[in-house]
Amino acid sequence: MPLGIPSSAVARGPRVHLRPPRASDERGLLRVARRSRVLHRPWVSTPTTPSAYATWLEGAAAPNRVRLLLCRNDGGEIAGYFALNEIVRGALQSAYLGYWANAACAGQGLMGEGLRILVRHAFRALRLHRLEANIQPDNAASIGLVRSCGFAREGFSPRYLKVAGRWADHDRWALTIEAWRARPPC
Ligand SMILES: CC(C)(COP(=O)(O)OP(=O)(O)OC[C@H]1O[C@@H](n2cnc3c(N)ncnc32)[C@H](O)[C@@H]1OP(=O)(O)O)[C@@H](O)C(=O)NCCC(=O)NCCS
């Protein structure tokens, strides 16, 4: 294992790796959430108190969910977060994608690298067939991120999800293992 990457890492890239969150991440994650409030606020909610973190960590252990921190290989700083939610097995083999960046690390291509290694992990190790991301049409950064990894826009869902207390329209973006395999390696 290269220096700086913990043995708990489930996926590795040149600059970042993905690993499960742990109780000792509380301070670091709350600090990132606090400092990233402006970036996150209109789109996602992140734990901002120790008790919210405890609930969030407990939720990370659910059998139909995978929560992973994206950390720099060099130093271990939390650069972002990815979730595979509502994993359904059987004939679907699908999951819903969630994510956010640490504002201090945003715009450096780390989330793009993180999404690429997450997708590889989801299709290879977790044997999923389809990943779906529902994104508000004016969230340009989020659309740019999934587009950069080969997700295609499948449709529009009016009043799809309650975000910050209001039902918000979303576009449905998805990637299947077949589309992923057909892409040139990146
Ligand atoms: C969405 C988010 C994770 C992107 O993080 P980031 O650090 O900017 O991502 P990266 O720097 O790794 O860029 C990844 C890709 O997205 C593209 N991108 C980033 N911001 C963009 C923007 N505003 N417009 C268009 N494309 C953009 C980049 O160009 C890159 O594509 P490329 O590899 O083809 O150049 C970040 O903006 C964020 O945390 N937003 C708030 C939370 C959120 O919206 N979560 C998703 C809810 S659906």
PDBQT file of the ligand as one rigid body, heavy atoms in Angstrom, charges set to zero:
ROOT
HETATM    1  C1  LIG A 201     -20.464  19.430  -7.487  1.00  0.00    +0.000 C 
HETATM    2  C2  LIG A 201     -19.101  19.515  -6.777  1.00  0.00    +0.000 C 
HETATM    3  C3  LIG A 201     -18.918  18.252  -5.945  1.00  0.00    +0.000 C 
HETATM    4  C4  LIG A 201     -18.010  19.602  -7.857  1.00  0.00    +0.000 C 
HETATM    5  O1  LIG A 201     -16.757  19.640  -7.203  1.00  0.00    +0.000 OA
HETATM    6  P1  LIG A 201     -15.443  20.232  -7.916  1.00  0.00    +0.000 P 
HETATM    7  O2  LIG A 201     -14.362  20.201  -6.907  1.00  0.00    +0.000 OA
HETATM    8  O3  LIG A 201     -15.748  21.514  -8.572  1.00  0.00    +0.000 OA
HETATM    9  O4  LIG A 201     -15.180  19.143  -9.045  1.00  0.00    +0.000 OA
HETATM   10  P2  LIG A 201     -13.847  18.957  -9.908  1.00  0.00    +0.000 P 
HETATM   11  O5  LIG A 201     -12.933  20.126  -9.772  1.00  0.00    +0.000 OA
HETATM   12  O6  LIG A 201     -13.295  17.624  -9.582  1.00  0.00    +0.000 OA
HETATM   13  O7  LIG A 201     -14.409  18.962 -11.400  1.00  0.00    +0.000 OA
HETATM   14  C5  LIG A 201     -15.031  17.806 -11.942  1.00  0.00    +0.000 C 
HETATM   15  C6  LIG A 201     -15.589  18.140 -13.301  1.00  0.00    +0.000 C 
HETATM   16  O8  LIG A 201     -16.701  19.038 -13.175  1.00  0.00    +0.000 OA
HETATM   17  C7  LIG A 201     -16.506  20.171 -14.007  1.00  0.00    +0.000 C 
HETATM   18  N1  LIG A 201     -17.075  21.351 -13.343  1.00  0.00    +0.000 N 
HETATM   19  C8  LIG A 201     -16.825  21.780 -12.084  1.00  0.00    +0.000 A 
HETATM   20  N2  LIG A 201     -17.497  22.924 -11.859  1.00  0.00    +0.000 NA
HETATM   21  C9  LIG A 201     -18.171  23.210 -12.990  1.00  0.00    +0.000 A 
HETATM   22  C10 LIG A 201     -19.057  24.254 -13.350  1.00  0.00    +0.000 A 
HETATM   23  N3  LIG A 201     -19.379  25.238 -12.508  1.00  0.00    +0.000 N 
HETATM   24  N4  LIG A 201     -19.585  24.228 -14.605  1.00  0.00    +0.000 NA
HETATM   25  C11 LIG A 201     -19.302  23.230 -15.473  1.00  0.00    +0.000 A 
HETATM   26  N5  LIG A 201     -18.452  22.202 -15.179  1.00  0.00    +0.000 NA
HETATM   27  C12 LIG A 201     -17.908  22.201 -13.940  1.00  0.00    +0.000 A 
HETATM   28  C13 LIG A 201     -15.003  20.294 -14.141  1.00  0.00    +0.000 C 
HETATM   29  O9  LIG A 201     -14.634  21.021 -15.292  1.00  0.00    +0.000 OA
HETATM   30  C14 LIG A 201     -14.572  18.842 -14.215  1.00  0.00    +0.000 C 
HETATM   31  O10 LIG A 201     -14.779  18.333 -15.527  1.00  0.00    +0.000 OA
HETATM   32  P3  LIG A 201     -13.519  17.960 -16.491  1.00  0.00    +0.000 P 
HETATM   33  O11 LIG A 201     -12.796  16.850 -15.783  1.00  0.00    +0.000 OA
HETATM   34  O12 LIG A 201     -14.168  17.518 -17.754  1.00  0.00    +0.000 OA
HETATM   35  O13 LIG A 201     -12.717  19.212 -16.564  1.00  0.00    +0.000 OA
HETATM   36  C15 LIG A 201     -19.023  20.775  -5.857  1.00  0.00    +0.000 C 
HETATM   37  O14 LIG A 201     -19.299  21.923  -6.619  1.00  0.00    +0.000 OA
HETATM   38  C16 LIG A 201     -19.984  20.734  -4.692  1.00  0.00    +0.000 C 
HETATM   39  O15 LIG A 201     -19.660  20.204  -3.627  1.00  0.00    +0.000 OA
HETATM   40  N6  LIG A 201     -21.187  21.317  -4.837  1.00  0.00    +0.000 N 
HETATM   41  C17 LIG A 201     -22.154  21.384  -3.744  1.00  0.00    +0.000 C 
HETATM   42  C18 LIG A 201     -22.769  20.035  -3.406  1.00  0.00    +0.000 C 
HETATM   43  C19 LIG A 201     -23.562  19.463  -4.583  1.00  0.00    +0.000 C 
HETATM   44  O16 LIG A 201     -24.045  20.174  -5.441  1.00  0.00    +0.000 OA
HETATM   45  N7  LIG A 201     -23.727  18.116  -4.558  1.00  0.00    +0.000 N 
HETATM   46  C20 LIG A 201     -24.465  17.415  -5.601  1.00  0.00    +0.000 C 
HETATM   47  C21 LIG A 201     -25.942  17.559  -5.445  1.00  0.00    +0.000 C 
HETATM   48  S1  LIG A 201     -26.777  16.829  -6.834  1.00  0.00    +0.000 SA
ENDROOT
TORSDOF 0
